[in-house]
């Protein structure tokens, strides 16, 4: 790892814990306005106040919240997208560049690869070539690794299927990811296999908004116990009535060893 990339990784992952609390704000370009992200500067300030390590977002969101960022909050700029809920096929295209991420002050760049998708080869090539550019510029690359299609038994994979998550995470590392964002598999034993089989830090995503905050905290807690390196969660943080408290609770679990009950008591 070159010097620039190492320094930027230290901006994303705390040196004392090796872990990171990343809040995801890359939803508006797909789903439009949503409660919780319609005032970008306000919610970014809540992340700063709560002690988040980074945000995963888009350049439009960065521009809208420019004044709220400070040196404590690392930016991971999303480079792929190109579809909406209005009828797009949810197929990832490059929509900006590593150079743009640098111009926006980013500490990292992110792409999604849907392994098992009928366009798997295209997504893989796209991410691998992006890894080349990230190497050139000293930019850490996050790959959001998703498993689609059928498993080896011929049955459709669930997004949290341990075998699929394990394969996708390792494949992402093989093509050049410096960190992998993926699903928690539902239990610490199978997630420990994901972490063990992946050569780079693994952070868990949050998925759709859930009514059970305790379940979200539980997934995060057990992912950390299994060797995970943190989170990259959006709706289940910023659609809570107190975003700052949610960020603080996530930092407690990820960095300070809080239990689920301690996190629940905090909010």
N, C-alpha and C positions, 0 to 999 in steps of 0.2 A: 504494500500500500504506500503510495507516495505521500509526501509530507502534507500537501494541501488537503488530500482526502482524509488523512489521519486527523488533522486539526478540525475539519468539518464534522467528522464522526464524533469527536469529543464535544462539539457543539450540540449534537443531537442526543448522545448517550452520556449521562453523567459519569465522570471518571471514578467517583467513589463507589457507585453501585453497578456501573456497566449497563444500566437500564434507562428507559425513556418513557415519558408520558407525552404522547403526541395526540393532539386533538384534530380530527379530520373535518375540514370545511370544503370538500370538493363535490358537494351535492347539488348546488344551485344550477350548475351548467347542465345537469341531467333532468332535474325535477322542478326547476324554477324556484320561486320564493317559497320559503318554509319557515314556520315558527322557530325562532332561535337563531336564525342567520340573516334576518332582514336588516339588522343593524350591525354591520361588520365591525366597526370600531368598538362598539360596546362589548361585543362578545370576545373580541381579541383582548380587550382590557381585562375581562374576567379571567381569561387564560393566564395573562401575566400576573394578575393578583393571586391566582390560585397556585402558581408555581409550576405551570406546565413547562415541559422542556422544548416542545416544538409544535408546529401546526403543519398539516398536510392540506394544501389549498391551491387555488388558481390565481393567475395574475390579476384578474378582475377584482377578486376579493382582497388581494394584497393592496391594490390601489385604493380601494374603498376604505381600508382600515389603516392606511399608511401611518398616520400619526400615533396610533396605539401601540405599535411594535416598539420593543426595546431590546437591548443587547442580550437579554436572558432567553429570548424566544427564537428558536431556530425555525427557519422556513424550509419546508420540503415542497417543491413546486411540482404539481401534476403535469406530466407531459403528454399523456394519452387521454382520449375521450372521443368526441365526435359523434355523439348520439344523444337523444333525449327520450323521455317517456312517451312522446307523441307518436312513436311508431318506429323509432330506430331499432336496429337489430342488436344493440349492445355489443358491437364489435369495435375493438380498440384501434384507433388510428392515432398517429403522431399529430398533435395539434400545436405543439411548440417545441422548443429546442433546449438543449443543455446550455447553450450560450445565453438564451433568454433567462433561464434560471439564475445564471451568474449575474446578469444585469439586474435582476430583482433581489439580489442580496441573499440568495438561497444557500442553505447548508447542505441541501440534498435535492435529488430529483426522483420522481416516481412514475413508473409505468405499470400497467396491468397486463398479465398474461393469463389467458384462459386455456389451461392445458386440457386436452381432450375435446376441445371445440373443433368444428370442421375446418377452421382456419388456424389451427394450432401452429402450423409451420410459419405462417405469416407473422403471428403474434410473437413467436419465439425469435424469429430473425429480427424483427423490429426492436425487441428488447435487447438482443445481443449486440446489435449495431449501436444502440444507445449506450450500452456498457462500454463500447469502444470510445465513444465521445466522452463519457464520464471519466474514463482512465486518462484521456488526453488532457482534460481540464481539472483533474483532481477533485471531481464531484462524486460524493457517495450516491449510489443508486439503490433505491427501494423498488423491489418488484412485489406487486400485489399478486400473489400466486393463488389461482383458483383452479379447482379440478372440476371439469365438466365431462359429459359423455357417460360411457359405461365403464364399470370396473372389469377386472379380469374374469369375473364370473358372468359377465354379460349383462348384469343388472345396472340400471341407472344409478349414478353416484349422487348421494346427498352432498351438499356443500361442506358438511362437517365430517364426512366419511374419513376415518383415520388413514386408510390406505391411500385415498386420493390426496389428502392434505400432505401426507408424508412424501408422496411422489412429486407433487407440484412444488413443494418447498425445496426439495433437493434439486429438482430440475432448474428452479430459479437461481439457486446458488451456482449451479454448474455453468449457466450462461452469463454470469457476471454480477449477480446481485451482491451488494454489500450488506443488505438487510432485507428480510422477507416479512411482508405483511400477509397474514393468512387467518383462517378460521381456527378457533379453539375446537378441538375434536370432541369435547364433552366430558372427558375424564382425564385426570393427570397422568395415568399410566400410558395411554396412547399418545398424549401430547408430548410426553417425555421422549417417545420414540421419534416424533417429528423433529424435536430440537436436536436430539442426538444424531439424526440422519442428515441434518442441514449444517452446512459449514460456516454459516453466518448468523448473526442475531435474528431471532424470530419475535415479532410483535403480533399481537392478536387484534383483529378488527372487531367491530361491534355489531355490524349488521343492522337489521331493521329495529326501530324503536320498540322496546318491550315495556310492559306495564310493571314488571318486577325488577326493581333496582337491585334487590338482593341477589337475584339470579345473575345480573351483570357483574356485580362485585364478586360473586362466587366464581364465575368463569375467570375473571382476571386473577383472583387470588390463586386458584389452582393452576393456572397457566404459569404464574411466577414460581410456585412450588415445584413445578415440573421442569423448570430451567428456562422458561421464556424470558425475553428481554424487555417486556413492557407492552404497551398498547398503542393502537392508532384507531381511536374510537371517536365517532361523531355524534349522531343523533341521541344516543343514550347518555351523552354528557350535556350538550347544549340545548336539548329540549326539556331538560329538568328545570324546575322553577328557579333554582339557584345554581348557575353554572360554576361560579367560583367554588362553592362548597363541593360540588361534584369533582372538580379538578383536584382540590385539596385531598379528597377522599381517595382518588385514584393514585395520587402521589404517595399517600400514606401506605396503600397496599403495595405499590410497585417499589418504592424506595425505602420505606421505613418498617416493612414487615407487619403492617396492620392486619388484623383478622377481618373477616367479613362483618362481624358484629361491631368492631371498632369503626369501620367505615360507615355502617348504617347509623350508628350513634352520632356521627359527625354531621350528617345531613338532616 
